[in-house]
Amino acid sequence: MITKQISFNNFCDFLSPPRPWILKDAIQQELEPKLADKKYTVVLKRGNIIDIEENHCKNCGELLYHNGFNSKMPVLDKGLGRRLYRVHRKRCPRCGEINYDFSAIAARDGCYHENYKRRARLHFMNGLNPARIQAAIHSDYNMTIPRTTLVGWIIQSQKPLRRLLASVKLPFSGHWHHDETFLRVGGKKAYALDTFDAVTKFVPAVTVTRENDRSAATKHLLSIRRRPGDPIKSLVMDGTAKLGTLLKTRYFKHVQRGQCNMHFKWRVGRKLKRLAGIGESSKKVLPEKYHALRQRFYDVFDSHDETQAYIALERLRPLLERINKRYLTTLFNDIEAKLPQIIAWQRDPDIAPTNNKCENFHQRLQYHTSFKTRTRLLSGAQCIADFRVFNHNFQRFTTYSDELWQKRCKYKAWLHEDPKDPSLKGGTQYYFNEICRVNKAFGEYTTFWENYLQVQ
């Protein structure tokens, strides 16, 4: 006989609907996939009692007996809030106490679910400071977490991240951009020294330091150069003289230096505005009658070969002698002295003519609300830079691996058309080895992602 139970809700409209066991179902759903492969089956019973279904020890077969209750108050995931549970302890006469695994509802030695830590680190990596992380978690899950707790969760992953960035062998070409950005750390000036690979578009490292001199640049570049298989072939800079004679020393004498053409074009624009009488820092447009003179400067930077560059330089010389302005003569002498570095990209196509990629990465660093002026310690600014570098490289792996695979397919097609060409025989194997190298580095990055950042 099938019977149905009725309630007063079917007859009284003013009564609130009965509350279903949504909480128990949600917690049980969280417990089951985590503990399905464990030794004992952990279940949630009526009254928020956590117990195991087995009555005999799986090691020796002895009958288990109850050993009292323990209270546990974890903060559950997915907005379920803080709940009080009673853990029903069981003990084996031979093997001792049966240990429970509570990783499905709360982290070990803590009350918060592991996903709260991972979400806080993800928010921090994507540009939020602890105050905004606290506001985001409160708006999403109605849970207020102290800012010191959030900072502690971020610091837990800082040292493993530093070791990861220093040890993983990324695919570098050796043709790098180098630049710095100004910071305020603890109210005092500091600098972030950046390096960006021009070919593979990976970021080797970002170093936060108090000084922006040759010593700081040496430490930064040596930290990258000491990695096996990552020599520095070329370095494109913005025209600064902070390195001094560093590139002429024994460690860096083989490095070919390049200059950013865009920085010289900006200098040309400022000086021509001064010539027009509107001020170097003015936002007004350069008058049209000075466009021809500006194009003469641009012809030097945009020339297609070295001969055209020197011809354009000599065409510009009599014009500046006729104008006879000291600041324009100084600019011309600077361009003439650094012309081999300005046109270095014409001799080697892997050397970039501008430093724009590194400038763009500066903007990604400054997406973090605290990086530019609001950090108090160098370690905090370095932590922000490390997370931003990890995020950039981690997203770059998939695209770069696809690019290598497409190049390998092209080489295989060319080799199929001309199997006797000796220059094509090693191409496919080279790209296969390079893809394996990229996948190995990607695996190490993925391990850190799974251990500290991926929401379970």
N, C-alpha and C positions, 0 to 999 in steps of 0.2 A: 504494500500500500504506500503510495506516494502522498505525503502531506506537505502543505505549504504553511509557513508561519506568517501571520499577519502582524502588523504593528499599528499603533495609534496614528502614525503618519498618514496612513491610507484614509483616515476619517477626519483628522484634525489638521486643517490647512495652516493654522497659526503655529504649529510645532516646527522647529528647525529640523532639517533632514538629518538622518543618522550619519555619523562620521564613519566612513569605511576604514579599513585597515591599510590605508595607503602607506603609512610610515613603515609598517612591518614588511610589506611587500617590497618597498624600495630598498630597505636595509638588507633583506634576504637576497634580493637580486644582486646587491653589492658583495655579499658574503660568498655566494655560491661560486662564481667564476674564480675567485681568489683561492678558495679552499677546496676546490674539486680534486686537485691532485695531492692534497695533504694526507697525512696518515689517518687522521680522525675527521669525522664529519661534524662540523660546527653548525649549530642551528640556533635560531632565535625563537624563544618560546613566549607564551603569554606572560605579561608582566615585565617585559624587557629583561628576560633572563637568558643569558648565553650559556649554552650547554653543549655537550657532545652526545651523539646518539648511541655510540658503542658502550657496552657494559663490561667488556673484557679487554684486557691489555693485548695489544697486537704484537708485543715482543715476547711475552711469556705465557699469555693466555689466562692469567689470574683474573679473578673477579675484581672490578673496580668498585671502590666505595667512596661516598661523598665526603668532602672535607671542608664544608662550610662555603661561605660566599665572600667575594670581594667586590667592592664598588669601583666602577669605572665610568668617567664622564667625558667622552670624546665629543669633538665638534665634527659632525658628519659633513660629507661632501654634498654638492648640488643643492645647497640651501636648506638642508634638513635640520640645521641648527644643532644646539648642544643638547645631548640626551644622557640620562643616567641609566646605566645598566648594572645588573647584578650577575657577576661571573660565578657560575656554579663549578666549584673546584672538584676534581676527581683525582684519586690517588691509587697507585698500584702498590701492593705490599712489597713487591720485589724491586720494581723499577723506579718507584717514587712518584713525585707529582707529575701530572700530565700538563705540559706547557701548551698554552693556547697561542694562536697566531692572530693578532688583532690588526694586521697591516691593511685589512680591507676596510676598516672603519677609522683607524687613527694610526699615525706613525709611531714607531717604537720610541719609548721614553718621552712621549709627548701626547698632548690632547687633540692637536689639530690633524685633520686628514692630510695626507701627503700632497694631495692636489692643490691645497692652499699654498704650499711652499712653491710648487711648480708654477702656479699662475702668477705668484708675486715675482718670480724670476723672469717669466715671460713679459710681464708688464714692464719690468725694469729694462729688459733688453730692447723693448720697443719704444722706449723713450720716456717713461713715467718715473717721477721721483717717488720716494716712500709715501709722502703725503697724498699724492694723487693715486697711488696704488691702494692706499687705505680707503679713499673715497670710492674707487671703482669697485672694490670688493664689497663695500657696504651697500652700494647701489644695486649690485648684482645679486648678493646673497643675504643682505640685511645682517651682516656680521661685521662687527667692529674689531679689528685686530690692531694692537698697539704698534706704533711705528718702529719702536726698538726691536720688536719681534720680527717685523718685515725685514729690517736691516740685517738682523742675525741670519735669516734664511738666505739672503743674498750673499753674505760673507762666507757662508758654508761652501758655496760653489766657486769662490774667487780663486783659491789656491789650485784646485784641480784645473780650472780654466787656464790659469797662467802656465801650468805644466803642459797642458795640451797645445797651446799656441807656440810654446818654445820647442816642443819635441816633434810635432807632426811635420813631415816633409811634404810641403805643398808643391804643386807644379809651377815653378818659376822659370822665366826666360832669362833673367839677369838684366833686362832693360827696364829700369825703374824710374818712376817719378819720385821726387823728394821735396817736401815742403813742410812748413810749420804753421801753426795757428796759435794765436795769443789767448791766454786764459787768465782768470782770476781765481786763485785757490787760496782760501783762508784770508782773503783781502790782499794778497800779495800776487805779483805777476808770476806767471808760469807759462810753459809752452808745451804743445803737443807736437812731437816730431813724427811725421807720417811718411810712409813709403808705399807706393802703389805700383804693381807690375803693369807695364804698358801693353804686354801681349796677352797674358793669361787673365789679367784683371783681378788677380788675387791681392790681398793685403798681407805682406809679411809680418808687419808689427807696427804698433803705435806706442811711443814712449813719452810719458809725461815727466817733465823735468823743470827745475827752477831756472836754469840757465839755458841760453840759446847761443852757445859758442862752439868752438871746435871740439872741446873735450866732450860735451854732451852729444854732438853729432857723431864723434868717433865711437862712443859706447853704443849708440843706436845702430850704426852701420855694422859694427863688429858683431853685435848680437845676431844679425841676420847672416853675415858672411861666414860665421863659424858653423852654420848648418852645412852638412856635407852635400855637395852637389849644387850649391846655390851661390856661384860667384857673381860679383857685380861687374857687368860688362859696360853699362852706360848709366849715367845719372843725369836726368833732366831737372833743372832747377829754375827758379824765378829770377835769377840774377844776383842773389845775395852773395856777400863775400864772407859769410860767417865761417865757412870751412877753411879759409886761408889756403895754406899749402898742403892740406890734408891729402888731396888727390895726387900729390907728387911724392908721397911717402912710399915705403916699400910695400905696404899692404894694399895700396890703392893706385899705384902708378899705372896699372893697365886699364883703369877705368876711363872711358871716354865721356867727357862732360858735354852736355847740351844746355841750351838756354831756351826759355819759353818765349816764343815770338809774341804772344798776346801781351805780356808785360811790357815789352818794348813798344808795342803799338799803343798801349795805354799811356806810356810816357810821351810818345809822339803827340798824341791827342792833347795831353795837358800842356805841353810846351807850345803847340800851335794856338791853343786858346789864350795862352799868355801873350803870344805874338799879336793875336787879334784884339787884345785889351779887355777880355771878359773874365780873366782870372782862371788859374789852373783848376781850382776845385768847383768852378761854376757848373751848374747843370744845363746851361744853355747849349744849344746846338752850334757847332762850329760854322761860321759863315761860309757861304758857298765859294767865295773867291779863294779860300785856302784849301779847297778840296784837291786841287791839282798838286799842290806841294805835299799834302798828306799822301797822295797816291805815289809820289816819287819815293817817299819813305817806305811805303808798303811794297813797292816793287822789289826792294832789297830782301824783305822777309819772304815774299811769296814767289821768288824765282824758282825755276824748275831744276836748275843745275848751278854749279859753282861759278861758271863763267858768266852767266846772266846776273848772278848776285854781285860780282865785282864790277860789271859794266853798269848796273843800276847804281852802285855806290859812287862810281866816278861821275855819273850823270848828275848826282845829287850834290857833289862837292861845290861846283861853281855857283849853284843857286844859293847855298848857305854863305859862301864868301861874299856874294853880292848883298845879301840881307845884313850880314855882319852883326849878328846877335850872339853874345857870349854863351847863353844857355843853350842855343841851338848848336853852336860849335862844340860845346862839351858833350851834348847828346850824340853828335855825329862821330866824335872821337871815340866815345864809348862803343858805338855800334861797330866802328872799324876795328877796334881792338878785339872785340868778341865775335867778329864775323865767322871765324872757323867753328865756334860753338853754336852760333845761330843756325848755320846751314849744315850742321852735323847730320841732320835727318836725310839730307840728300845723298850722303855716302852710304848710310845704313838705313834701310826702310823700317827697321824695328825701333829706331830711335824716334820718339814722338816730337813733332815740331812745337807742341804746346804742353803746358802742365795742367790742362783743364781737368783731367781725370782725378788728379789728386785734390784739386780745388773742389770738385764735386763731392769727393769723399769727406772733405772738411764739413760740408753742409750736412751730410748724414750724421757725422759726429755731433753736430750742434742741434740736431733734432731732439736730443735728450735735453730736457728742460733745465737740468742742473749742471751740464758739462761746462758751459762757457764761463759762468760767474758765481755759481751757488755752491760749489763743493768746498769743503773745509780742509780736507787733507789730500795730499798727492795720491795716496792709496785709493781714495774714493774716486778721483778723476781717472786713475789708471784702471779701476774696475769698470767704469762706464766705457772707456775706450776698448777694453778687452771684450766686453759683451757686444759692442757694435762691430768689432772686427770679426768675432765669431759669427754673428748674424749675416754679415756680408759674405764671408767665405762659404758658409753653409748653404746659402741660396745660390752661390755661383757654381757649385760642384756639378749639379745636374746639367746646366746649360753647357758648361765646358766639356763634360763627357760626351754630350750629343754632338758638339762641334768636332771633337776628335773622331768620333765614329763616322761622321759624314766625310771627313777627310780620308779616313781609311777606305771607305767605300769607293771614293774617287780614284785612289791609288790602285785599288784592285781592278777597277774598270780600265784604267790606262794600261795596267800590266796585262790584262786580257787582250787588249788590242795590239800591244807590242811586247810579247813575252821575252824578247832578247835584249831589251833595254836594261843595262846594268844599274842605271840610276833609280829604277823603279822597284827593283827586287827587295831592297831593304826597307822600303817605305811602309808597307803594310805591317811588317813585324815591329817596326819602330812605334807606330801608332797603337798597335796591340799592347806593347809593353807600357806605353804611356797611359793607356786606359786602365790597365791593371794597377799602375802606380796611383792614379787618381782615385780609383775605387778603394784602395787601401787607406788612403788619407781620409776619404769620405766615411769609411767604416769607423775610424777613430773619432771623427766628429759626431757620427751618429750615436756612438756609445755614450759620449757625454750628453747628447741630447736626450737619450732614453733614461739616463740616470738622474738628471737634474732638471730637465725642462719639459719633457713630454707629459701632457696631462693623461693620466691613466683612465 
